[in-house]
């Protein structure tokens, strides 16, 4: 997805305070950054996705935490 389009989706989700969309779009941004080899950016986006997943109580929190732990950016939590 075009970065500009993804940024617009993120801004829209923030304006609507839609945590489920924020989890989805930050996760997508993380996937795209990771595919490009930019692990720092990927972990930045993963952290945001993880926080919004925790706030929304969505099941994605577990997988997001696992990805952060794999990159040495978080401790593995048990959900």
N, CA, C and O atoms as a DFTB+ gen file, in Angstrom:
316 C
 N C O
     1  1       0.855      -1.178       0.000
     2  2       0.000       0.000       0.000
     3  2       0.899       1.238       0.000
     4  3       1.947       1.256       0.646
     5  1       0.486       2.246      -0.715
     6  2       1.192       3.524      -0.761
     7  2       1.264       4.129       0.641
     8  3       0.263       4.165       1.356
     9  1       2.456       4.608       1.035
    10  2       2.624       5.166       2.374
    11  2       1.670       6.330       2.632
    12  3       1.135       6.455       3.734
    13  1       1.455       7.172       1.642
    14  2       0.537       8.294       1.818
    15  2      -0.880       7.827       2.108
    16  3      -1.572       8.397       2.952
    17  1      -1.306       6.789       1.405
    18  2      -2.651       6.245       1.627
    19  2      -2.752       5.634       3.019
    20  3      -3.761       5.797       3.705
    21  1      -1.704       4.932       3.428
    22  2      -1.705       4.325       4.763
    23  2      -1.710       5.408       5.841
    24  3      -2.407       5.278       6.847
    25  1      -0.943       6.465       5.638
    26  2      -0.940       7.566       6.598
    27  2      -2.339       8.177       6.733
    28  3      -2.770       8.504       7.838
    29  1      -3.043       8.330       5.610
    30  2      -4.407       8.871       5.655
    31  2      -5.346       7.946       6.420
    32  3      -6.189       8.408       7.189
    33  1      -5.200       6.635       6.208
    34  2      -6.024       5.680       6.941
    35  2      -5.752       5.756       8.436
    36  3      -6.677       5.690       9.246
    37  1      -4.482       5.896       8.801
    38  2      -4.125       6.007      10.215
    39  2      -4.707       7.283      10.824
    40  3      -5.276       7.248      11.915
    41  1      -4.564       8.397      10.127
    42  2      -5.109       9.650      10.640
    43  2      -6.625       9.579      10.794
    44  3      -7.179      10.082      11.771
    45  1      -7.293       8.955       9.828
    46  2      -8.738       8.799       9.908
    47  2      -9.127       7.924      11.103
    48  3     -10.059       8.247      11.840
    49  1      -8.409       6.823      11.285
    50  2      -8.704       5.937      12.415
    51  2      -8.471       6.653      13.742
    52  3      -9.230       6.467      14.693
    53  1      -7.419       7.475      13.807
    54  2      -7.177       8.263      15.024
    55  2      -8.321       9.242      15.257
    56  3      -8.783       9.396      16.388
    57  1      -8.779       9.900      14.208
    58  2      -9.851      10.890      14.371
    59  2     -11.144      10.236      14.840
    60  3     -11.948      10.864      15.529
    61  1     -11.344       8.976      14.469
    62  2     -12.550       8.246      14.891
    63  2     -12.324       7.487      16.195
    64  3     -13.250       6.886      16.738
    65  1     -11.077       7.518      16.699
    66  2     -10.713       6.773      17.908
    67  2     -11.068       5.290      17.766
    68  3     -11.548       4.652      18.703
    69  1     -10.817       4.767      16.569
    70  2     -11.150       3.378      16.236
    71  2      -9.932       2.489      16.480
    72  3      -9.069       2.340      15.615
    73  1      -9.882       1.908      17.667
    74  2      -8.716       1.122      18.053
    75  2      -8.518      -0.122      17.191
    76  3      -7.383      -0.515      16.922
    77  1      -9.591      -0.731      16.766
    78  2      -9.445      -1.924      15.922
    79  2      -8.801      -1.571      14.586
    80  3      -7.930      -2.299      14.112
    81  1      -9.214      -0.475      13.980
    82  2      -8.572      -0.038      12.736
    83  2      -7.131       0.383      12.996
    84  3      -6.255       0.130      12.170
    85  1      -6.877       1.023      14.135
    86  2      -5.508       1.420      14.449
    87  2      -4.600       0.203      14.586
    88  3      -3.458       0.226      14.127
    89  1      -5.096      -0.846      15.208
    90  2      -4.319      -2.092      15.302
    91  2      -4.021      -2.613      13.897
    92  3      -2.887      -2.984      13.593
    93  1      -5.036      -2.638      13.051
    94  2      -4.881      -3.154      11.689
    95  2      -3.877      -2.325      10.886
    96  3      -2.970      -2.875      10.261
    97  1      -4.042      -1.010      10.904
    98  2      -3.200      -0.156      10.061
    99  2      -1.771      -0.037      10.588
   100  3      -0.827      -0.014       9.798
   101  1      -1.595       0.040      11.908
   102  2      -0.233       0.044      12.431
   103  2       0.439      -1.308      12.177
   104  3       1.642      -1.368      11.921
   105  1      -0.333      -2.384      12.249
   106  2       0.216      -3.701      11.918
   107  2       0.643      -3.782      10.464
   108  3       1.688      -4.351      10.148
   109  1      -0.156      -3.218       9.589
   110  2       0.186      -3.194       8.170
   111  2       1.453      -2.371       7.934
   112  3       2.333      -2.779       7.175
   113  1       1.538      -1.217       8.584
   114  2       2.738      -0.388       8.464
   115  2       3.968      -1.139       8.978
   116  3       5.051      -1.027       8.404
   117  1       3.800      -1.899      10.056
   118  2       4.906      -2.706      10.581
   119  2       5.318      -3.776       9.577
   120  3       6.508      -3.985       9.341
   121  1       4.342      -4.448       8.989
   122  2       4.638      -5.482       7.992
   123  2       5.428      -4.906       6.824
   124  3       6.408      -5.499       6.373
   125  1       4.993      -3.743       6.340
   126  2       5.660      -3.123       5.201
   127  2       7.073      -2.675       5.554
   128  3       7.989      -2.822       4.745
   129  1       7.255      -2.136       6.745
   130  2       8.590      -1.713       7.173
   131  2       9.504      -2.923       7.347
   132  3      10.672      -2.892       6.958
   133  1       8.968      -3.971       7.926
   134  2       9.761      -5.183       8.131
   135  2      10.163      -5.793       6.787
   136  3      11.288      -6.268       6.637
   137  1       9.261      -5.784       5.819
   138  2       9.566      -6.319       4.490
   139  2      10.689      -5.535       3.819
   140  3      11.444      -6.083       3.016
   141  1      10.793      -4.252       4.152
   142  2      11.850      -3.404       3.600
   143  2      13.153      -3.519       4.395
   144  3      14.168      -2.928       4.028
   145  1      13.111      -4.286       5.486
   146  2      14.299      -4.460       6.315
   147  2      14.510      -3.375       7.346
   148  3      15.567      -3.323       7.975
   149  1      13.528      -2.503       7.538
   150  2      13.631      -1.424       8.515
   151  2      12.995      -1.883       9.831
   152  3      11.829      -1.601      10.108
   153  1      13.781      -2.589      10.621
   154  2      13.271      -3.187      11.856
   155  2      12.917      -2.121      12.892
   156  3      11.952      -2.281      13.640
   157  1      13.691      -1.036      12.942
   158  2      13.356       0.030      13.894
   159  2      11.976       0.609      13.607
   160  3      11.174       0.783      14.525
   161  1      11.694       0.907      12.349
   162  2      10.378       1.425      11.991
   163  2       9.301       0.376      12.247
   164  3       8.227       0.697      12.755
   165  1       9.586      -0.873      11.897
   166  2       8.614      -1.943      12.122
   167  2       8.257      -2.039      13.598
   168  3       7.085      -2.179      13.945
   169  1       9.251      -1.965      14.463
   170  2       8.985      -2.075      15.896
   171  2       8.262      -0.845      16.429
   172  3       7.467      -0.955      17.363
   173  1       8.522       0.317      15.856
   174  2       7.775       1.520      16.213
   175  2       6.289       1.285      15.941
   176  3       5.447       1.526      16.807
   177  1       5.977       0.817      14.743
   178  2       4.578       0.563      14.384
   179  2       3.991      -0.587      15.193
   180  3       2.832      -0.528      15.606
   181  1       4.784      -1.636      15.423
   182  2       4.300      -2.766      16.225
   183  2       3.938      -2.322      17.638
   184  3       2.942      -2.772      18.205
   185  1       4.751      -1.443      18.196
   186  2       4.477      -0.950      19.552
   187  2       3.147      -0.219      19.597
   188  3       2.353      -0.413      20.517
   189  1       2.909       0.619      18.604
   190  2       1.631       1.322      18.554
   191  2       0.473       0.332      18.387
   192  3      -0.537       0.430      19.083
   193  1       0.621      -0.599      17.482
   194  2      -0.428      -1.601      17.274
   195  2      -0.686      -2.372      18.561
   196  3      -1.838      -2.631      18.909
   197  1       0.373      -2.737      19.266
   198  2       0.263      -3.500      20.506
   199  2      -0.503      -2.705      21.571
   200  3      -1.397      -3.241      22.225
   201  1      -0.151      -1.438      21.742
   202  2      -0.827      -0.614      22.746
   203  2      -2.314      -0.477      22.430
   204  3      -3.155      -0.603      23.320
   205  1      -2.635      -0.223      21.171
   206  2      -4.049      -0.101      20.812
   207  2      -4.774      -1.436      20.944
   208  3      -5.952      -1.462      21.300
   209  1      -4.094      -2.540      20.665
   210  2      -4.698      -3.868      20.848
   211  2      -4.993      -4.118      22.323
   212  3      -6.039      -4.667      22.668
   213  1      -4.071      -3.715      23.189
   214  2      -4.306      -3.872      24.626
   215  2      -5.490      -3.018      25.069
   216  3      -6.348      -3.478      25.823
   217  1      -5.531      -1.777      24.598
   218  2      -6.629      -0.883      24.985
   219  2      -7.975      -1.408      24.501
   220  3      -8.988      -1.277      25.188
   221  1      -7.976      -2.002      23.311
   222  2      -9.235      -2.498      22.743
   223  2      -9.567      -3.908      23.217
   224  3     -10.683      -4.388      23.021
   225  1      -8.597      -4.566      23.838
   226  2      -8.823      -5.936      24.297
   227  2      -8.930      -6.938      23.155
   228  3      -9.629      -7.944      23.271
   229  1      -8.236      -6.662      22.050
   230  2      -8.320      -7.552      20.889
   231  2      -7.297      -8.684      20.993
   232  3      -6.253      -8.526      21.626
   233  1      -7.596      -9.813      20.380
   234  2      -6.702     -10.970      20.463
   235  2      -5.361     -10.770      19.755
   236  3      -4.425     -11.534      19.993
   237  1      -5.250      -9.754      18.885
   238  2      -3.994      -9.495      18.183
   239  2      -2.864      -9.111      19.133
   240  3      -1.694      -9.195      18.761
   241  1      -3.195      -8.694      20.349
   242  2      -2.166      -8.266      21.302
   243  2      -1.116      -9.350      21.513
   244  3       0.073      -9.046      21.612
   245  1      -1.530     -10.584      21.582
   246  2      -0.595     -11.687      21.820
   247  2       0.430     -11.808      20.691
   248  3       1.630     -11.885      20.954
   249  1      -0.028     -11.825      19.450
   250  2       0.879     -11.960      18.305
   251  2       1.773     -10.732      18.166
   252  3       2.947     -10.858      17.817
   253  1       1.235      -9.557      18.434
   254  2       2.045      -8.339      18.353
   255  2       3.140      -8.350      19.411
   256  3       4.280      -7.980      19.131
   257  1       2.798      -8.771      20.625
   258  2       3.794      -8.883      21.679
   259  2       4.875      -9.896      21.304
   260  3       6.058      -9.676      21.563
   261  1       4.464     -10.993      20.700
   262  2       5.429     -12.011      20.283
   263  2       6.404     -11.448      19.249
   264  3       7.605     -11.709      19.319
   265  1       5.897     -10.688      18.307
   266  2       6.771     -10.090      17.289
   267  2       7.750      -9.103      17.910
   268  3       8.926      -9.082      17.546
   269  1       7.276      -8.292      18.836
   270  2       8.174      -7.358      19.514
   271  2       9.245      -8.112      20.301
   272  3      10.412      -7.721      20.297
   273  1       8.856      -9.177      20.966
   274  2       9.815      -9.983      21.732
   275  2      10.846     -10.629      20.817
   276  3      12.022     -10.718      21.170
   277  1      10.414     -11.079      19.646
   278  2      11.349     -11.680      18.685
   279  2      12.427     -10.698      18.256
   280  3      13.553     -11.094      17.954
   281  1      12.084      -9.435      18.232
   282  2      13.044      -8.397      17.849
   283  2      13.775      -7.818      19.055
   284  3      14.529      -6.855      18.918
   285  1      13.559      -8.391      20.226
   286  2      14.231      -7.928      21.426
   287  2      13.718      -6.595      21.947
   288  3      14.427      -5.898      22.672
   289  1      12.502      -6.239      21.588
   290  2      11.947      -4.939      21.980
   291  2      10.921      -5.030      23.107
   292  3      10.407      -4.008      23.563
   293  1      10.624      -6.238      23.554
   294  2       9.652      -6.417      24.642
   295  2       9.891      -7.758      25.296
   296  3      10.506      -8.653      24.717
   297  1       9.399      -7.879      26.499
   298  2       9.373      -9.177      27.167
   299  2       8.127      -9.907      26.686
   300  3       7.086      -9.295      26.449
   301  1       8.244     -11.200      26.550
   302  2       7.079     -11.998      26.136
   303  2       6.099     -12.086      27.274
   304  3       6.449     -12.514      28.374
   305  1       4.884     -11.687      27.021
   306  2       3.817     -11.742      28.018
   307  2       2.917     -12.925      27.708
   308  3       2.839     -13.382      26.568
   309  1       2.248     -13.407      28.726
   310  2       1.292     -14.499      28.538
   311  2      -0.107     -13.930      28.708
   312  3      -0.430     -13.305      29.719
   313  1      -0.932     -14.165      27.688
   314  2      -2.303     -13.655      27.686
   315  2      -3.270     -14.783      27.947
   316  3      -4.480     -14.562      27.986
